[in-house]
Amino acid sequence: MQLDLKRLFARSMTRDLAAGPPAAAPLPSRAAMRRRTILITIAAVLAIVGAIAGGYYFAMRPVTLKLAVGPANSDDARLVQALTQAFNKTRGYVRLRPVQTEGSVASAEALAQGKVDLAIIRGDLEVPKNAQAVATLRKNVVVLWAPPAKGQGKRQGKRKGRKAGTRITKIAQLAGHRIGVIGRTPANVNLLKMILQQYGVDPIKVDIVQFPAAEAIEAVKSQKADVYLAAGPDNSKIITEAIAASTRDGGTATFLAIDSAEAIAHNHPVYEAADIPAGSFGGSPVRPDDEVKTISFNHHIVARKGLSDTTVAAFTRQLFAIRQQLMAEFPLAAKIETPDTDKDAVLPVHPGAAAFVDGDEKTFLDRYSDYIWWALMALSATGSLGAWFAGYLKKDQRETNTSLRERLLDMIPAARRCDSAEELDRMQDEADTILRDTLVCYDHGAMEEGALSAFNIALAQLHTAVADRRALLATTPQNPQRAGAAFRATGT
């Protein structure tokens, strides 16, 4: 069918070229239109692929989190610096930017004010309302010990702040003594006062002095206190060295047990009852020589409430993946534990960390399936809208083609009644013009295959009518009067 139309169009073009140059430049061929359509389709596909790739990069691009930690040169600060370097080397989704503070209180304030995304805080201090647990950095035990007297228990000369000849073995005996607190943070002093009050010792009746961690060893060696308090991991280097420094003349330190640990934990949920295992602080003989009851509290890595669940889950996953690599250089890394995911936990866990701990972490498709679905729906709607708009733009062409076909049908009976060859030639020229316009409409996509088939039938009928009428006119005399005269002259 299309071949017949092409032949008819070629024949009309041949006649037009013989008559003279066309009035207008030829329109693009169907092959050119097809190439243009293919190029547009390829461009659209590349645009969609680029949009998807851009969306994936935007969703998975590295995120840098600010982590508040302090004080400077502390074990926590060194551990965070090591984590930062490890995260950069592994090129994970989450990167860290340490923000140095003066201590746990300042870190908590920075998180409360939204200046940082993560912070390392003490669990027994006031926790910001927007803080949610991500991991337990370490458990700290409270260590109370009294150094041995000179001469392995012999009477020592009187000294200010110390009762001569008194050996301290219980917390209830601390009234009237000097207690040295290792660390400058007021939190350790408040912790000591809470323990004293539990045992009925008025904090006013004791002399409390504080020593910076860097000066603790020298202070213990100089016997600047009768009893010392320290809080930290049970393998803390500072605590171990301070206890070792308090040993002299072959004597051993006396560890003061907190037998009311359960009661303290009940009254203050941020604390837990704990035990210091025998030999935790080394030495020979081992220190302590037996298990000692005490209390403990946690140092937490907390995240700002509202921080993306995906980001926090990725950070938690990277943290526990890298922990094994850091244990050799930083033994404290072995103390990192998952947070308490119970609903009644003292410090609520961040949903992202809970998802990692419970194995409910969402995949990429889980997180963005709704967006992908809506994007596909939008693309489908856009395609339908584009098709409707393209059809709307071709509405005039379709209406014109319909009118041309109707004109073609009207020409068929007119051709059968035509009395001159000139009129038939005019009809043929008009049919060729209609054919040209119809093929242009078909090339532009404004005409369907069914409409083209109907047009082919009408055009074939017109050509048949013109050919039949032309043959009839060729056999019919041009002047009936002369034909009659000729008939009479011949006597027939």
C-alpha positions, 0 to 999 in steps of 0.5 A: 500500500505504501509502495503504491502511494510512493509510486504515485507521489514519484510520478507526480513529482516527475510531472512537476519537475518537467513543468518547472521548479517547485514553489517551495523547498522539499520537506524532510523525508520520513527517514530524516524524521525517523533519525530525528525521533531516534536522536530525541529518544536517545537524548531523553533516555540519557537525561533519565539515566543522568537524573537517576545517577545524580539522585543516587550520588546525591543520596549516597554522597559522603556526610561529614559529622561534627563530633564534640570531644574534650579535653585536649590530649585526653584518651577520648580525644586521641581515640576520636582522632584515630577514628577520624583518620580511619574513616577517611582511609576507608572512604565510608559514607560518614566522615568525622570532624572533631570539635575540641571542647573543655570537657564532657559538660562543654560537649553536651552544651555544644550538642544542645545548642546544635553546634555539633552532630555528635558528642561524647558525654558522661552519663552521670551528668545532665544529658541534653534533651536532644541527645540520643545514644549511639554507642557506649564508649566505655564503662567507668568504675569508681575506685576508692583506695587508701595508700599504706602507712609508712612502716607497713602499718606502723604509727605515722607522725601526725599531719594536718588532715590525718588522724595518726594511727588510723587505718582506713578500710571503710567509707564510713571512716572518711570523716575528718580525712583528706580525699584527693580526687583525680581529674579537674571535672566537678563531676568527680567531686559531686560523685564523691559527695553522693557516695559520702552521703549514702554512708552518712558522712557529711561532705563538709567534714572531709577535705576534698582536693583535686589533682589534674590527671597529669599531676596525679602520679606526683600528688600520690607519691607526695602523699597529699591525701589520705584517700584517693578517688578516680573514675575510669575504665578498669584498665585505665593507665592513669588509675593503674599508675596512681595506685602503683605510686601509692604503694611504698615500703612493701605495703599495699593499697587498701581498696574501699568497697562501695557495698551500697552500690545497689542502693545507689543505682536504685536511687540514681539510675545513671549508675550501676552496681559493678565489680572490680575484678581481682588483679585489674590494676596489675602488680605483684601481689595483684591489685586488688587482691580480691573482687571489690564492689563499686558503682559504674557509669557510662561515657556515651557517644550521642547524636543530635535528635533529628539527625538522619536515621540513615546517617546514624546507622552508617556511622554506627556500622562504621564505628564497630567495623573499625573498632577491631582495627584500633584495639591494638593501638588504643585498648580503650576501643575494645570497651566500645559497646552497643547502646541499650535499645530497651524502651525504658533505657535511661538514655533513649537510643537513636532510631538509626543506631537501634536499627543497626543493633536490631538488624533492621537497617534499611537498604537503599531500595527500602529508603528510597522506594517511595521516591522511585515509585513516585518518580516513575509515576511522574515520568509516566504522567509526563510521557502521557502529557507529552503525547497528548500535547503532541497530538494536540499540536497535530490536530490542525493537520489531522483536520486538514487531512480529513478535509482533503480526503473528503475532497478526494471522495467528492472528486470521484463522482465529478470525474465520472460526469466530466466532459473534457480532458482538461477538467480531468487533468485539473482533477489529476493535478489536484489529486497529486497535490492532495497526495503530497500533503497527505504523505507530509502528514503521514511523515509528521505522524499526524496520520495513522495507518488506518487513515492512510489505507482509507486515503489509498482506497479513495485515491485508487477510486479517483484514478480509476474514475479518471482513467475510465472517463478519459477512455470514454471521452477518447472514443466519443466524437468531439462535435456531435453536429459534425458527427451527424453531418458526416453520418448523413453524407455517407448515407448511413 
